[in-house]
Structures are given as structure tokens and as C-alpha cells.
Amino acid sequence: MNRAVTNLFADQVIPRIRVVRAVFAEGRRVWEGPALRDKAHVQLAVRDVALVGALTLIEAPENEAF
């Protein structure tokens, strides 16, 4: 669904968009005050692959979980 909405917006509203960034505030609140959540994340939709200079996979240490 995220991809479909992003593509629909980028194609029909502003077709020159090359990258889209979206914040997703998911999960439970980590503490009171700032709205920081335990599963919050940012997604990038790169629509123009010419912008990608290199790809690197960063693996989490075995004792840590995301």
C-alpha cells in the first residue's frame, strides 16, 4: 500500500519527484513526552536510480534485535 500511494502521488501530482521520504510512527510509545515509538522508522522510495551511488548492507550484531 505504501508503494502504491507513493507512486500515485508522485506520478499524478508532482511527476518530477526523484526521491520520497516518509516517517512511520508505529509501535508503542517508548516514554512519555516526545512521541518516540519502538518501531518508528523512515522509508525512502528512490524513483530515479541514477541518484544511487552505492549500496551497502549493514548487519546488526547477533546479540541485538531491531
N, C-alpha and C positions, 0 to 999 in steps of 0.2 A: 504494500500500500504506500509506504513512504516514497518508493521509487516512482510509482505511478503519479502521485501528486506532484512530486518534484518535476518530472518530465512534462506533465500537463501545464504547470505554471511556467516553466522555462520555455517551452515551445510556443505557447499561445500568448503569454503576457509580455515577456521580455526575451525574445529569441536569441539575443546576443550573449546571454549568460554563459560563462565558461565553467564556473565552479559555484556550487551551492553548499552553504554550511548551515546545519540545523542543530539545535540543542534539544535534547530529550531528557526531561526531569522525571525519571522513573524510580520506583522503589520506595522504601520508607525513608523518612527524614532521619538524618544521622544525629542531629541535635536540634534543640530549639534555637531560634534566631534565624540565621541565614537558611535559605531553602536548599541546603545541600542534601542530596539523596544518595543512597548507597549504590544505585545502579544508573546514576546520571551519566550521560555520555554525549559526545558530539559526533555527528556523521558528516562526512564530506562526500559530495557527489561531483566527481570530476567529469564534466561533459566534453571537455577538449583535452584529449590525451597528450597533445603537444605540450601541455603545461607540466607533465610529469617528467622530472629529471632523473629520478632513480627510485627504486623500491627496495625497502629493507624490512625484513621480518624481525621483530624484536620479541623474543620469547620470555615469558615470565619464569622466574626461578621455580623449581619444583615445589618448594615449600610455601609458595604464595598462590593465592587464587584470586581471580578477578571477580 
